[in-house]
Amino acid sequence: MILKKIENRSAHAGVIGLGYVGLPLMVAIASAGFRVTGIDICPQRITQLKQGISHVPDVANEVLESFITSGQIQVTTDYEVLRELDTINICVPTPLSENRAPDMQFIIAAVQQVAQYLHAEQLIILESTTYPGATEEIVLPMLNARFERGPDSRPAEVGRDFYLAFSPERIEPGNSTYFLANTPKIIGGVTTQCTHITKTFYEQFINKTHTVSSPRMAEMVKLLENTFRSVNIGLINEVALICDRMDLDVWEVIDAAATKPFGFMPFYPGPGLGGHCIPIDPHYLSWKARMYEYHARFIELASEINNEMPKYVVDKTVHALNLQRKSLNDARLLILGVAYKKDIGDTRESPALEVIRLILDKKAKFLYHDPYVETLSLNKQKTYRSEPLTAALVQNVDCVVILTDHSAIDYKWLVEHAQLVVDTRNATHAVQQGREKIIRI
């Protein structure tokens, strides 16, 4: 029954968690012709979405508004709508706890709601990143415990009464080349039938799918993808530190190495890791490995190096100011870019936050400009506003620190007006005049 409803696109789909993953997913499902209901616990977000206002750059307001107006997409904070849904994608945050263990509270809270309204022939897909085993060890027992059994009082059977799979999100905000539809989808169902039905569902709006043998396998795939990036960024950050000691230009080194057509993939240094995946996901794998009495030394070393980069940026800024016979204490700095990557407004885990905290500890003053981040809250204590990028602003600070290389910035103009520039992203690589003002990592 569920398979037929998916194939003729009469199934009523649902998405829990309407952030950077859930909102694009909801729109993609609707674009395939499904009726979709999105659920989020944030009333302000739901109010905005009902007005057709998207908080995610990958979803245009006019596209969202058209689906909202037609009624094909509905959004709510009321979980009771789950009883009406045929498919449910769970896209909630999976942060780390203070001791760097997986914080499963959002997944557990969402699954509790799903379990309360679970009915026969319902497809449940977890997309939130988690550790290998979580789908079958946490989600499945919760669903089994609450499933409404038939008159024969037999135990609920996944793959027959309801369907469960893990399919990790692979969205990179702001990527204009690879987006949801043309990024292959990894699928691992609890049973063969779960995998088949999940695959059929995703095939309605994603170009290519790839099935694996189990949810644990799919969970591991996701962690490998982001651990790969974390470790290689850690390597190149360490190379940057070595090149700094040797007075070598790490950017020239990387560009030259990248000419090799095999056996090398360029990664680039920066002020630290940011975003919802790369700074967090490797710790899920490291945490799980300890349960098998294995210490993931390589992963943790990369994390240690990456976590040291904000301090290195501040040290570099101190050095740059010293060359101008100035002190960081009481200096006025312009932080250029607080998003974790270029051309988006996402500040989750942004290294800029740690850089700012460190310079404030040194009694420096800061202003910031980011065309994508209108306001910035630090520890929920004080809110700062993005300053207009004017010649007067740039001229009247002691140093401009480039932490995010947004494309909208004219870096030639910036260097022309600045007294001093610390460039952590090689954003000024094409600037010819005034290079004596630029200090790069």
Steps between C-alpha positions, in 0.01 A plus 500: 500500500768753600709405196213569261425836666865599462516395137186695404610784733177504696686434826485777760861571596629662816827658609595559864754779546491784244856623512778492241423133427128466557379808312673420167385138538140607554508721190663223291230252602229753414667572164449132413125542550455372854295679763739578786457610860799644680529496878729717712499584871592867437180711472688796351640283222155357422352851487765610250457189286122551486575845358723345235820628658793260475791513745706266282689639197440181301122560506374812323214691661294497182527120471400445861220755479349332195479164680361659816238696304387193304476294819738236370730585791363554848707572810411463865628455855227241569630144495148359488515535121734198505198271515410614145843448344621211286869589508702686763854633460672596826748785448571631849833625640752258646749708702767390743467508876751689715721191523486451120259206510202480261206706624200296390229705671355647180482163323343338805245780536402475132474120507286513814250709305519271196447194722194657658326528163662208315260302284515212256674547166690807617854567378742660750837628377767644728724752320665658805866405530563248775733216601493147353220305668281790614211428260464140614604549864298814581240574232375148425427398862309823559282437195445135587393587853223736390371330186124428513473126466218324325242264652746213487721690749811394314819707547556785255719399210715754323493440126141380515302726737715810449825584324818655637822615333798728547595728210759763593456856383769619260403863462773763488342844543587741221638238260367598157648196323380212717163526668240256626371373165837423340682368807469119525298384803635229729226270632519231766174337608446278802363232264519441126144626462580813702790571267288439189219732610741772612689476172176530304407809702829682437501403132197725453711815553869401508691403187703212642481279808748254648386229738716344770446189709373656823431825688830451686681499169325820385576666834868411460509632143391844620761508775775392260411778253534776757789344691688485169457876462584575863821298493618648169422853616693421818794386287504811285462723806806334649686547172403870515650525849820332377520726193456801726805395703698438179389829341335314211174599328266208574254618233768479230600157628142372474443648154817335372419163657150515349649487149564129557218322314493199735557418865435850637186692593538865605374609842552851632589642842281744686408644839343174615210266429137604489156384399263231620704195393878512475580631851253255657464176304855362553438512876199271453730244340773547759245463782359180350848357440575525873216256564705250301813582704654693212655843536453697175830685528509631144150649522562664836836641395342664196233649725767630736685674217183648352389627840831683540457705182296786656784557750750495213295766320506720810876446539542594135297816561718586801809456282354716222415779745845477658654565160300824501621572856152448633358274770195275479397640838256783426540456122195545274450200272255451214400134470407439138262204481359304794324220306683169503539502120469741211172627355267365768366635830560190713703566816464155656836399654661788307868550592430874494319464831810360671727758335276778630493349848879486506550859384249621758700313765801703381302821561477587130192666353326358195243584238384258236363505149325206340250551215321178599493534881309807616540435873737289707444385858791393716410262783149649499640792698547771241381550144710674236383634164681479169653837412465649149828448316606858434838658429477687832445175692793322335734797537423552867580153630848380585461171316253315278487126570348298213338190648246428222581568135155612379489554122315831535802673656731707279833398650705735283293790635531361851881484492516846345316654797627278784799571721566130551336174385529152651371258238412150620332389174737620226220735393756764396700270271421709189573838661819652362516845659559531872621146560732632770185555710392136475596226744374156394491174693 
